[in-house]
Amino acid sequence: MARKVTLETLFRHPIVQKYVGRSGMDHAITVAEKAFNIAIKSGVNPDLAAKAGLLHDIGHYQWYTNGKWDYQMYKQNDIHAIKGAARAHKLLVRSGEDLENAKEIALAILLHTDSYLPEGSLELTPLQQVVAEADTDDEEPGGKHHYRQIDQRTALARIQMLDKKIERHLEYNNLGKTS
């Protein structure tokens, strides 16, 4: 059974273009790629990991002061994971994603960062750990990872390549009915 929702389907969606685009499409694709690789090594579903990686920053708000990114304002007021989990869940469900998978992906987005959580520790699921690790691995000081540029053609080619890798992996491991 083929995946109902591919990364390309998500990438082409206007909501993804708007909200992921403004938080850094290159970063989102890189996190999706890293999440795929970590998921393979960790025995986690790479389809869910890549989708959560792509959408992990879909809830970002642009924190600017005088036309410049204000990292301190972002760190003080950030709840992008909360907004992103809700936005991604709605997008996934409307796109036809399996409801259980949509929830798992949304929860991985919700918990990919602890920047908004009170002190303490959470027990993350393996999928949540994969997405958090992939995001942390691509971060740059001062939020600079959000400003790397990528043209649409290159972005689409990377997404299509990642979709092919996911399909091959799922087919090889008889996991084709993941979403």
N, C-alpha and C positions, 0 to 999 in steps of 0.2 A: 504494500500500500504506500503510495507516495505521500510526502508531506503536504498537508493542506495549505500551510503558510510557509513560504520561503523567505530567506533574508532579502532577496530581490523584491518580493512583494512588499515587504515592510519598507525597504529603502526607498522605493518609488512613491510611497504614500505621502501626500502633502503634509500630514501631521509630522512625520519623521523628517521630511525635508526642512520644515520650519523649525521645530524644536531641537532636534538633534543637530541640525545644521548650525544653529546659533550657539550651541555649546561645544561644537568642534566635531565635524564629521570624520576627520582623519583619526582623531582620538577614539571615537566610537567604533570605527572599523578595526582599528588596531586592538582595542579591548576585545572585540568579537573574535578576532583571529587568535589572540592570546588565550581567551577563554576556551576556544575550541581545542587548542593544543594542550592546555592544562586538563581539560575534561577528559581527553583521550587517555592521558597518563593516570588520571585519578579514577577512571571507571564511571565517570558522570556522563549523562546524555549530552553529547556535543551540540545537538540541535538546540536544546533548551539553553545551554551555556552561551552559544553564539548569539542567540536572540536576546538574551538578557544583557550580554556584553554590548551589542549594538544599541540597545535601548536604555542602557543604564543611566544616562544623563539627560533623558528626554524631559525631565522636570526642572531643568535649570532655568533660573531667572537671570537676566543680565544685570549684574551689579556694576554700574558705572558711576563714576564721579567725574564731572567735567570731561566726558567723552573717553575716559580711560578706565580700564578694568580695575575695580577696587577690590583687591583680594581680601583686605581686612573686613570690609563690609560684607563680603560674601561669607567669610568664615564666621562672622558674628550672627548672621541672619539666615543662613542656609537651611532649607528644608527640601532641597531638590529631590531627594530620594523618596520622600512622602508623595510629593506631587507627581514624580515620575512613575512610581508604582501604580498610581491610579490611572494616569494617562496611558501608560503602556498596557495595562489590563484592558481598558476600554478598547484601545486600538486592536489588540490581539483578538479579543472576543468578536468584535465587528468584522475582523478579517477572516474569521472562520477557524481560529486556533482552537484546539481541544480545550475545554474549560479547565480541566485539572492542570494542564500544561500552562495555560495563561496565568493561573493562580501561582504556580511555582515560579514562573518567570517574574511575575510582579513582586513576589516576596524576595527573590534574589536582588531585584532592583532596590526594593525598600531597604535591604540590609547590606548593600554593597559598600556603605560608608557608615561610620559611627559619628560623623561630625555633628549631628543634630540630637544624638541620644544623650540622656543623662549618664553620669558615671556608672560603671558596672560592666558586666560582661554578658554576652549572649552565647548560646549554643547554636552555631550556624550549621545548616545542613551542608552536605558536600557541594551542592550546586551553588549555594550562597557563598561558600568559601572560594570556589573557583572564580566567581565573578568579582568578588572583593580583591582576590589576589591579582587577577588580570588587570583590574583598574589601577591598583597600587603600583604594579609593575610598569605601567605606562605614564605615571604622574611625573610632572616636572615642577620644580620649585615655582611658587607664586602663581600656579595655575596656568603656566605657559602651554601645557599640553592642549588646552582648549583653543589655542590660537594657531596651531599648525594648519596650513592650508592644503587643500587637495582639490583637484578639478573633478567635475562630475564624471567624466569618462574614466579616469583612473579609479575613482571611488566605486563606480558600477562594476568595473572589471574585477576589482578585489572582492566585492560582494559575490559576484557570479562564481569566482574561483572558490570562495569559501563554501558557497552552496554546493558546488560539485564535490568538494572534499567531504562535506556532511553526508551527501547522498551516497558516495562510495563507502564511507564508514558504516552507515546504517545498513546498506545493502550487504556488505561483507559480514556484518555481525547480526544479520537478520533482525534488525531493529526498525525496519521501515515503517512501522505503524506508530511512530512516536508522536506525530502531530497531524 
